[in-house]
Amino acid sequence: MNIHKLVTAAVFTLIFTLLVFHIGTYPAYFDDFLGNAVVQSVNLALDGVKYPDDVTWLWTDMNQDWAGKSPIFFAVSFIGIKFFGLTLFGIRIVGALLAFPALILTYFTLNKFRSKLFSLLFITLLVSSPWYLSPTRSGGVVGLSLTMTLSALCFTALLFQPSAGARKWVHGLLLPLIAGVSAAILPYGYSITRIIPIVLMICVWIHIKRIGVKRVIIYTLAVLAVVSVQFTDFKHSIAIYFNGRGETLFAAAKAEHDGLTPLGFILTKLTSNIWIVAKYFLGLNKPAQFFDVPIADSYWSVDMFYIPNFLRRFLSRG
């Protein structure tokens, strides 16, 4: 075994440890929305209630409070609560365990396009970031959505690799099928991920010659198979697809905003959000909170920056 394999094994051992270390004992305020999000799972797992009526494959207004309506989040939290009880460990452990193979998949996929050193460095920086580690360990829908997004991006990226050898059926049939399904289920995660399946579908069709007509068709059919449940009330599903707590950016833009036109309102919002993101990289540092990030509060404290200073400089340059 060469030195690279030893280092890789050591890094992923450390990653697994970080994902599960004290996962049941660190404070619940990492995600203050968990109490509402797991109501459906608790009712079925512990209270003997029949399968909840509000858990649905139809697209819903998916935020942290209402995450229990997602059949995927519901299943993940249900399994943990069923086996380990209504504890923080039970709520969090399955999501954290799912994140580990997603990170391995990410490393494997990056290896196809970049050097092994780059792939290992990328994974190390990703997992060492509180923006990834805290939500992933919290047990909430944001962390699960990160895992789902990584998986969908990786499976779709692997389509850009040529199929060859005895496993041609894997590349030609199984991979596009899995990639399509992984992209199509993203709307059952946090609402912010819902632009990603659209972008992936457009990207796949733009590169149809590189990927291959057959694989693109299989990918598209897999997406449509998952989406087909929406056809019972497609107009409503489309209307609610981009909803965030009852409204979309375009719906909000139609209201009056101090003389701003709808386009002016949208541009103002986009500009302010870009500035907020810039302040994350250039703003206030809280190195003492690296392992104790109040993730729920950070949604409102937009001037806070929860990452050590040396990583901020490194990531900014990167």
LINHU-V974340 format. One record per residue. RES is the residue in three letters. PHI is phi as a letter, one per 30 degrees, with the letter a starting at -180 (none if undefined). D_CENTER is the distance of its C-alpha to the mean C-alpha in Angstrom with 1 decimal. Layout:
RES:PHI:D_CENTER / RES:PHI:D_CENTER
This chain:
MET:none:33.9 / ASN:d:33.6 / ILE:d:32.3 / HIS:d:29.0 / LYS:d:28.1 / LEU:d:29.2 / VAL:d:27.1 / THR:d:24.0 / ALA:d:24.7 / ALA:d:25.3 / VAL:d:22.1 / PHE:d:19.9 / THR:d:22.2 / LEU:d:21.5 / ILE:d:17.7 / PHE:d:18.1 / THR:d:20.5 / LEU:d:18.2 / LEU:d:15.5 / VAL:c:18.1 / PHE:d:20.9 / HIS:h:22.2 / ILE:d:19.1 / GLY:c:21.4 / THR:c:23.6 / TYR:d:21.8 / PRO:e:21.9 / ALA:d:20.3 / TYR:d:19.9 / PHE:e:16.7 / ASP:b:15.2 / ASP:d:18.2 / PHE:c:16.7 / LEU:d:16.5 / GLY:e:20.0 / ASN:d:19.5 / ALA:d:16.2 / VAL:c:17.9 / VAL:e:21.2 / GLN:d:21.0 / SER:d:20.2 / VAL:d:23.0 / ASN:e:25.4 / LEU:d:25.0 / ALA:d:24.8 / LEU:c:27.5 / ASP:c:29.4 / GLY:i:30.4 / VAL:d:29.2 / LYS:d:28.7 / TYR:e:25.3 / PRO:e:24.1 / ASP:d:24.9 / ASP:d:22.1 / VAL:d:19.4 / THR:b:19.2 / TRP:d:17.8 / LEU:d:18.9 / TRP:d:16.4 / THR:b:16.7 / ASP:d:16.2 / MET:c:12.8 / ASN:b:12.7 / GLN:d:12.6 / ASP:d:16.2 / TRP:c:16.0 / ALA:d:12.9 / GLY:d:15.7 / LYS:d:16.4 / SER:d:13.5 / PRO:d:15.1 / ILE:d:12.1 / PHE:d:11.4 / PHE:e:15.2 / ALA:d:15.9 / VAL:d:13.8 / SER:d:15.5 / PHE:d:18.8 / ILE:e:19.2 / GLY:d:18.9 / ILE:d:21.3 / LYS:d:23.6 / PHE:d:24.2 / PHE:b:24.1 / GLY:i:25.0 / LEU:d:23.8 / THR:b:23.0 / LEU:d:20.2 / PHE:d:20.3 / GLY:d:20.0 / ILE:d:17.1 / ARG:c:15.1 / ILE:d:16.3 / VAL:d:14.7 / GLY:d:11.1 / ALA:d:12.4 / LEU:d:14.3 / LEU:d:11.6 / ALA:d:9.8 / PHE:d:13.3 / PRO:d:13.8 / ALA:d:10.5 / LEU:d:12.0 / ILE:d:15.3 / LEU:d:14.2 / THR:d:13.0 / TYR:d:16.4 / PHE:d:18.2 / THR:d:16.9 / LEU:d:17.7 / ASN:d:21.1 / LYS:d:21.9 / PHE:c:21.8 / ARG:b:22.6 / SER:d:24.7 / LYS:d:24.0 / LEU:d:24.5 / PHE:d:22.0 / SER:d:19.3 / LEU:d:20.2 / LEU:d:20.4 / PHE:d:17.0 / ILE:d:15.4 / THR:d:17.8 / LEU:d:16.9 / LEU:d:13.2 / VAL:d:13.7 / SER:d:16.6 / SER:d:14.8 / PRO:d:14.6 / TRP:d:11.7 / TYR:c:9.6 / LEU:d:12.0 / SER:d:12.8 / PRO:d:9.6 / THR:d:8.9 / ARG:d:12.6 / SER:d:13.0 / GLY:i:12.3 / GLY:c:10.6 / VAL:d:8.1 / VAL:d:6.2 / GLY:d:6.1 / LEU:d:5.5 / SER:d:2.5 / LEU:d:2.2 / THR:d:4.8 / MET:d:4.8 / THR:d:4.2 / LEU:e:6.6 / SER:d:8.6 / ALA:d:9.2 / LEU:d:10.1 / CYS:d:12.3 / PHE:d:14.0 / THR:d:14.8 / ALA:d:16.1 / LEU:d:18.3 / LEU:d:20.0 / PHE:d:21.6 / GLN:d:23.5 / PRO:d:26.8 / SER:d:27.6 / ALA:a:30.6 / GLY:i:32.6 / ALA:d:33.0 / ARG:c:29.3 / LYS:d:29.5 / TRP:d:28.5 / VAL:d:25.2 / HIS:d:24.4 / GLY:d:26.2 / LEU:b:25.0 / LEU:d:22.5 / LEU:d:20.0 / PRO:d:19.9 / LEU:d:19.7 / ILE:d:16.7 / ALA:d:15.0 / GLY:d:15.9 / VAL:d:14.7 / SER:d:11.2 / ALA:d:11.0 / ALA:d:12.9 / ILE:d:10.9 / LEU:e:7.8 / PRO:d:10.1 / TYR:d:10.1 / GLY:c:6.8 / TYR:d:7.3 / SER:e:9.9 / ILE:d:8.9 / THR:d:6.7 / ARG:d:10.1 / ILE:d:11.9 / ILE:d:10.0 / PRO:e:11.8 / ILE:d:15.0 / VAL:d:14.9 / LEU:d:14.4 / MET:d:17.2 / ILE:d:19.4 / CYS:d:19.0 / VAL:d:19.9 / TRP:d:22.9 / ILE:d:24.1 / HIS:c:24.3 / ILE:d:25.9 / LYS:d:28.9 / ARG:d:27.0 / ILE:d:24.7 / GLY:j:27.5 / VAL:e:28.4 / LYS:e:28.1 / ARG:d:24.6 / VAL:d:23.4 / ILE:d:25.2 / ILE:d:23.6 / TYR:e:20.1 / THR:d:21.1 / LEU:d:22.8 / ALA:d:19.8 / VAL:d:17.7 / LEU:d:20.8 / ALA:d:21.3 / VAL:d:18.1 / VAL:d:18.7 / SER:e:22.4 / VAL:d:22.0 / GLN:d:21.6 / PHE:d:25.0 / THR:d:26.9 / ASP:b:26.1 / PHE:d:24.4 / LYS:d:25.7 / HIS:d:24.1 / SER:d:20.8 / ILE:d:20.8 / ALA:d:22.1 / ILE:c:19.3 / TYR:e:16.4 / PHE:c:15.8 / ASN:d:17.1 / GLY:b:16.0 / ARG:h:18.4 / GLY:j:21.0 / GLU:a:21.2 / THR:c:19.9 / LEU:d:20.8 / PHE:d:23.5 / ALA:d:24.9 / ALA:d:25.1 / ALA:d:26.9 / LYS:d:29.6 / ALA:d:30.9 / GLU:d:33.4 / HIS:b:32.3 / ASP:h:35.4 / GLY:i:36.7 / LEU:d:33.5 / THR:d:33.1 / PRO:e:29.8 / LEU:d:29.1 / GLY:d:30.1 / PHE:d:27.8 / ILE:d:24.8 / LEU:d:25.9 / THR:d:26.5 / LYS:d:23.1 / LEU:d:21.4 / THR:d:23.9 / SER:d:23.3 / ASN:d:19.5 / ILE:d:20.2 / TRP:d:22.7 / ILE:d:20.4 / VAL:d:18.1 / ALA:d:21.3 / LYS:d:22.5 / TYR:d:19.5 / PHE:d:20.9 / LEU:c:24.5 / GLY:c:24.9 / LEU:d:25.7 / ASN:c:24.9 / LYS:b:24.6 / PRO:d:24.9 / ALA:d:26.3 / GLN:c:23.0 / PHE:e:21.0 / PHE:c:20.7 / ASP:b:21.1 / VAL:d:18.6 / PRO:d:19.0 / ILE:d:15.4 / ALA:d:16.3 / ASP:d:19.3 / SER:d:17.6 / TYR:d:16.4 / TRP:c:20.1 / SER:c:21.5 / VAL:d:20.4 / ASP:d:23.2 / MET:d:22.0 / PHE:b:20.6 / TYR:c:19.5 / ILE:a:20.0 / PRO:d:23.3 / ASN:d:25.5 / PHE:d:25.9 / LEU:d:22.2 / ARG:e:22.1 / ARG:d:25.0 / PHE:d:23.6 / LEU:d:20.3 / SER:d:22.3 / ARG:d:24.6 / GLY:d:21.9
